[in-house]
Amino acid sequence: MLFRSKLSDSGHYSNSQAGKCSGTAKDLLTNMIKNSDNCSADWVYQQVGSGAVQTVATNAGMKGFALSTADPLYTLGESKVTANDMALFFSKIDKMMPASQKSFGMGLLGAIDSAGTPGHAGVYDSGVAQPPIYSKSGWDDEGHGHYTFNQVARITVGGGTYNVAVLVSGSTETNSENIMKTVFQKLFSGTTSAGGGGGAPGTPPPPAPGKPKILWKPIKFDQARMNEMKTYVKNNYGSFIKPATYFLNNPQVIAEHYTAGPSAISAWNTFDSNATLYGESPGTCAHFVIDTDGAIWQMVDLKYMCRRVTGLNYTAIGIEMAGTSDGQILGRPAELSSALKLTHWLACTYHIKPGNVIGHAEALSSPYHKEDLHMVQGVDMQTEVHSDWLHNDMVTFRSKLSAMGGC
């Protein structure tokens, strides 16, 4: 948005360096901000150059900012920056935007929410701020199970406007989100919430209800796998998704599965391997898997499609449960409770109707089921379906879900 006046919306662009992304200037800027897409960020950097980026940093008063030199594709994405610099930048960002681009730019920052974005739930789950919330977050896998998360936000609390940035390190996404949430709560512990009636001054409002504890345990989902998903979409859904994409836009279905194995780790290993199915890539995956003790692992960011339900991958969020039958899982209180809590939170977050919470075995009856391919290695993709979570068992599951109440 700060650079958009330097770019033209009249053409369709492609990142020749990375060869991974294309679209109009508006498309690529949107993808860079809303989806933290490094390919799009690299394209923007190619257009404006280091001089323009450094000028923005200087005008914002950012003293610790430095572009990355380690990898050309991540020049912007892995820039060095302090929390103070990020807060300074957000304090001036709307004033630095050209008037003609302010609505577009602030609209992008205000449209990001916590769902499915690693590390992003801190300011939202803290419950301290009244909408609108303008924010951006990011994360970096440092290896050995250690992550760094950052979040910068402009928020309204107690009638005042604050620009706050937090950098944290943690062993998991959930651990870092909880640290970030606590930081926001403590920063505003003496400020009355702008919502009013949220408690006595000095007591932060309770965190937003509904989101269960989720462990971020990602499978390998690199650019190569994303490109395989894009090709899969072109082949299987090309008649109605144009241009092909690997992004999960506006999901309408939650599909329940069981792993046909003894534990979450066995499913994680299968999905991480990215083994072909019916000769097609990418391999299968699901967004979440729930272990027998009720632990919820998130394996794939919700902004990406997962190949798990033929005919519905373009619009479905996938939840796997460790086990070999519906009845086995229905008889495990901890695992079932976590599945219901996760499903309830996702359905509320994405406004998914109860009838669109389905078992894998019910896929063919979904109004969203669409498939372009027919015979693949002797299997008819138009009717291919599994037997996990049969209709009668899903009636029980949906009944329990309904008993949890509305959103």
C-alpha positions in Angstrom: 0.0 0.0 0.0 2.8 2.4 0.8 4.4 1.4 -2.6 1.2 0.9 -4.6 1.4 4.4 -6.1 4.6 3.2 -7.7 2.9 0.2 -9.2 0.3 -0.2 -12.0 -3.0 -2.1 -11.8 -3.3 -2.2 -15.5 -1.2 -5.3 -16.0 -0.9 -8.9 -14.9 2.5 -9.6 -13.3 4.6 -12.7 -12.7 7.5 -13.1 -10.3 10.2 -14.2 -12.8 12.8 -14.6 -10.1 10.8 -17.0 -8.0 8.5 -18.2 -10.7 5.8 -19.0 -8.1 3.3 -16.2 -8.1 1.4 -13.9 -10.5 -1.5 -11.5 -10.6 -2.3 -7.8 -10.6 -0.5 -5.4 -8.4 -3.5 -5.4 -6.1 -3.6 -9.2 -6.0 0.1 -9.5 -5.1 0.0 -6.8 -2.4 -3.1 -8.4 -0.9 -1.4 -11.8 -0.9 1.7 -10.3 0.7 -0.2 -8.7 3.6 -3.1 -11.1 4.2 -1.2 -14.3 3.6 2.4 -13.3 4.4 3.4 -14.6 1.0 7.1 -14.2 0.5 6.9 -14.7 -3.3 4.5 -11.7 -3.6 6.8 -9.7 -1.1 9.8 -10.5 -3.3 7.9 -9.2 -6.4 7.0 -5.9 -4.6 10.7 -5.6 -3.6 11.8 -6.2 -7.2 9.5 -3.4 -8.4 10.3 -0.7 -5.8 13.9 -1.5 -4.9 15.9 -1.2 -1.7 16.0 2.6 -1.8 12.2 2.9 -1.5 12.1 0.4 1.3 14.8 2.1 3.3 13.1 5.5 2.8 9.9 4.2 4.3 11.9 2.8 7.3 13.7 6.1 7.7 10.5 8.2 7.5 9.0 6.0 10.2 12.0 6.5 12.5 13.0 2.8 12.4 16.6 2.7 13.6 17.2 -1.1 13.8 15.7 -2.0 10.4 17.9 -3.9 7.9 17.0 -5.9 4.8 17.9 -9.5 4.7 20.8 -10.5 2.4 20.7 -14.3 3.1 18.2 -15.3 0.4 16.9 -13.1 -2.5 13.4 -14.5 -2.2 13.2 -13.4 1.5 14.7 -10.0 1.3 11.6 -8.4 2.8 10.3 -11.4 4.6 13.4 -11.9 6.8 14.2 -8.3 7.3 15.7 -7.5 10.7 13.5 -5.3 12.9 13.0 -4.5 16.6 9.7 -4.3 18.4 10.2 -0.6 18.9 10.7 -0.1 15.2 7.5 -2.0 14.4 5.5 0.1 16.9 6.9 3.3 15.4 6.1 2.1 11.9 2.4 1.4 12.9 2.1 4.7 14.6 2.8 6.5 11.4 1.6 4.0 8.7 -1.7 5.7 7.9 -0.1 9.1 7.7 2.6 7.8 5.4 0.1 6.2 2.9 -1.0 8.3 -0.1 -4.6 9.4 0.4 -5.7 7.4 -2.6 -4.3 4.2 -1.1 -5.2 4.6 2.6 -8.5 2.8 2.5 -7.0 -0.1 0.6 -4.0 -0.4 2.9 -5.7 0.0 6.3 -8.5 -2.3 5.0 -6.0 -5.1 4.5 -4.6 -4.7 8.0 -8.0 -4.5 9.5 -9.2 -7.6 7.6 -6.7 -10.0 9.1 -8.0 -12.1 12.0 -6.6 -14.7 14.3 -8.0 -17.8 12.7 -5.3 -20.1 11.3 -2.5 -17.6 11.4 0.4 -18.8 13.5 1.1 -16.5 16.4 -1.6 -14.0 15.4 -4.2 -14.7 18.1 -2.3 -12.9 20.9 -4.0 -9.5 20.6 -7.3 -11.1 19.8 -7.4 -13.7 22.5 -6.2 -11.1 25.1 -9.6 -9.5 25.0 -8.2 -6.1 25.7 -9.1 -4.3 22.5 -12.3 -3.1 20.8 -12.6 -3.5 17.0 -11.3 -2.4 14.6 -8.0 -4.0 15.2 -5.2 -3.3 12.7 -2.5 -5.8 12.9 0.1 -8.0 11.2 2.1 -10.9 12.5 4.8 -13.3 11.4 6.8 -16.3 12.6 10.1 -18.0 11.9 11.0 -21.6 12.5 14.4 -21.5 14.2 14.7 -25.3 14.2 14.9 -27.8 17.0 11.3 -27.1 17.9 11.8 -23.5 18.6 9.9 -20.6 17.1 10.0 -16.8 17.0 6.7 -14.9 16.6 6.0 -11.3 16.2 2.8 -9.2 16.2 2.3 -5.5 15.8 -1.2 -3.9 16.3 -3.0 -0.6 16.4 -5.8 -1.0 19.0 -8.3 1.0 20.8 -8.5 0.5 24.6 -10.3 2.6 27.1 -10.9 5.3 24.5 -7.2 5.6 23.6 -5.3 4.4 20.6 -2.1 2.4 21.1 0.5 1.0 18.7 2.0 -2.1 20.3 4.6 -4.6 19.0 5.6 -7.9 20.7 8.4 -10.3 19.8 8.4 -13.6 21.6 10.1 -17.0 21.4 8.4 -20.3 22.3 8.5 -24.0 21.8 5.2 -24.1 20.0 2.7 -21.8 18.4 0.3 -22.2 21.3 3.1 -21.4 23.8 4.0 -18.2 22.0 0.4 -17.2 21.5 -0.2 -17.5 25.3 2.9 -15.5 26.0 1.8 -12.8 23.6 -1.8 -12.8 25.0 -0.4 -12.4 28.5 1.9 -9.5 27.4 -1.1 -7.6 25.9 -3.2 -8.2 29.0 -0.4 -7.0 31.3 0.3 -3.9 29.2 -3.3 -2.8 29.6 -3.9 -4.2 33.1 -4.7 -0.6 34.3 -6.9 0.4 31.4 -10.6 0.0 31.2 -11.8 -1.8 28.1 -13.4 0.4 25.5 -16.3 -2.1 25.4 -17.4 -1.0 28.8 -18.8 -3.3 31.5 -16.0 -5.8 31.0 -14.8 -5.7 34.6 -13.3 -3.3 37.1 -10.5 -1.0 36.0 -7.2 -2.8 36.4 -8.8 -6.2 35.4 -8.4 -7.1 31.7 -11.5 -8.6 30.1 -11.5 -12.3 29.8 -10.1 -13.8 26.6 -12.4 -14.5 23.7 -14.1 -17.9 24.4 -14.1 -20.9 22.2 -10.7 -21.6 20.9 -9.3 -24.8 22.3 -5.6 -25.4 23.1 -3.8 -26.2 19.8 -0.2 -27.4 19.4 1.4 -26.1 16.2 3.2 -29.1 14.7 3.6 -28.4 11.0 4.2 -31.1 8.4 6.4 -30.2 5.4 4.3 -27.9 3.3 6.9 -26.0 1.3 6.6 -24.1 -2.0 7.1 -27.3 -4.0 4.1 -28.9 -2.2 2.0 -25.7 -2.7 2.8 -25.9 -6.4 1.7 -29.5 -6.5 -1.6 -28.5 -4.8 -2.0 -25.8 -7.4 -1.6 -28.3 -10.2 -4.0 -30.6 -8.5 -6.6 -27.9 -8.3 -6.1 -27.1 -12.0 -6.7 -30.8 -12.9 -9.5 -31.5 -10.4 -11.3 -28.2 -10.0 -10.2 -26.2 -13.0 -13.7 -25.9 -14.4 -14.8 -23.6 -11.6 -11.6 -22.3 -9.9 -9.8 -19.9 -12.1 -6.9 -19.2 -11.9 -5.8 -22.3 -10.0 -4.6 -21.6 -6.5 -3.4 -23.5 -3.4 -5.2 -21.1 -1.0 -8.2 -22.2 0.9 -10.6 -19.3 0.4 -13.8 -19.0 2.3 -14.1 -22.6 3.5 -17.7 -23.9 3.7 -17.2 -27.5 5.0 -15.6 -29.2 8.0 -14.8 -32.8 7.2 -14.3 -35.3 10.1 -12.0 -38.3 9.7 -10.3 -41.1 11.6 -6.7 -41.9 10.9 -7.1 -45.7 10.7 -4.0 -45.8 12.9 -3.2 -45.9 16.7 -1.9 -42.3 17.2 -1.6 -38.8 16.0 2.1 -39.3 15.2 1.4 -42.1 12.8 -0.9 -39.8 10.8 1.6 -36.9 11.0 4.3 -39.1 9.5 2.0 -40.2 6.7 1.1 -36.6 5.8 4.6 -35.3 6.2 5.9 -37.9 3.7 3.8 -36.3 0.9 3.5 -39.7 -0.8 1.4 -39.7 -4.0 -2.1 -41.1 -4.1 -3.6 -42.6 -7.3 -0.4 -41.3 -9.0 -1.3 -37.7 -8.2 0.6 -35.2 -6.1 0.5 -33.7 -3.6 0.1 -36.4 -0.9 -2.8 -36.4 1.5 -2.9 -34.2 4.6 -5.3 -32.6 7.1 -5.3 -29.3 8.9 -5.6 -30.9 12.3 -5.1 -34.2 14.0 -6.4 -35.1 17.5 -4.5 -37.7 19.6 -6.2 -40.3 21.8 -5.6 -38.2 24.9 -7.3 -35.2 23.3 -4.2 -33.2 22.3 -4.9 -31.1 19.2 -2.1 -30.7 16.7 -2.4 -28.3 13.8 -0.3 -29.6 10.9 -1.2 -27.1 8.1 -2.0 -23.4 8.1 -5.7 -22.9 7.4 -4.9 -20.6 4.5 -3.8 -23.6 2.5 -5.9 -26.4 0.9 -5.2 -29.9 2.1 -5.9 -33.0 -0.1 -8.1 -35.2 2.0 -11.7 -35.4 0.6 -12.1 -35.9 -3.1 -14.5 -33.3 -4.5 -14.2 -31.1 -1.4 -10.6 -30.2 -1.0 -11.2 -26.8 -2.4 -13.5 -25.8 0.4 -13.0 -28.2 3.3 -11.1 -27.9 6.6 -10.0 -31.4 7.6 -9.9 -32.8 11.1 -8.4 -36.3 11.7 -8.9 -38.2 14.9 -6.6 -41.0 16.0 -8.4 -44.3 15.9 -9.7 -47.1 13.7 -13.5 -46.6 13.9 -16.1 -44.0 14.6 -17.3 -46.0 17.6 -13.9 -46.1 19.1 -13.6 -42.3 19.1 -17.1 -41.9 20.3 -16.1 -44.0 23.3 -13.0 -41.8 24.1 -14.3 -38.8 26.1 -11.0 -36.8 25.9 -10.6 -37.2 22.2 -14.2 -36.7 21.4 -14.4 -33.6 23.6 -11.4 -32.0 21.8 -12.9 -32.8 18.4 -16.2 -31.1 19.3 -14.5 -28.1 20.8 -12.2 -27.7 17.7 -15.1 -28.2 15.3 -17.3 -25.7 17.3 -14.6 -23.1 17.2 -13.9 -23.5 13.5 -17.6 -23.5 12.6 -18.1 -20.2 14.5 -14.9 -18.6 13.1 -15.7 -19.4 9.5 -19.5 -19.3 9.8 -19.9 -22.9 8.7 -23.5 -24.2 9.0 -24.0 -27.3 11.2 -25.2 -29.3 8.2 -21.9 -28.7 6.5 -20.0 -30.4 9.3 -19.8 -33.8 7.7 -18.1 -37.2 8.0 -15.8 -38.3 5.2 -18.3 -41.0 4.3 -20.9 -38.2 3.7 -18.9 -36.3 1.1 -20.9 -37.3 -1.9 -24.1 -35.9 -0.4 -22.5 -32.5 0.2 -23.9 -29.7 -2.0 -20.3 -28.5 -2.3 -19.0 -31.8 -3.8 -17.5 -31.0 -7.2 -14.9 -33.0 -9.2 -13.7 -32.6 -12.8 -11.8 -35.9 -13.1 -13.3 -39.3 -13.7 -11.2 -42.4 -13.9 -7.7 -42.3 -12.3 -5.8 -45.6 -12.0 -9.1 -47.4 -12.2 -10.8 -45.3 -9.5 -13.8 -43.1 -10.4 -13.0 -39.7 -8.8 -16.7 -38.7 -9.2 -17.7 -41.3 -6.6 -14.5 -42.0 -4.6 -15.2 -41.8 -0.9 -14.1 -43.4 2.4 -16.0 -45.1 5.1 -14.9 -43.0 8.1 -17.6 -41.2 10.1 -20.7 -42.8 8.6 -24.0 -40.9 8.6 -25.5 -42.4 11.7 -22.4 -41.7 13.7 -22.2 -38.1 12.4 -25.8 -37.7 13.5 -24.6 -38.4 17.0 -21.6 -36.1 16.6 -23.7 -33.2 15.2 -26.2 -33.7 18.1 -23.4 -33.3 20.6 -22.1 -30.3 18.7 -25.5 -28.6 18.7 -25.7 -29.1 22.5 -22.6 -26.9 22.8 -24.8 -23.9 21.8 -24.4 -21.1 19.2 -21.4 -18.9 18.5 
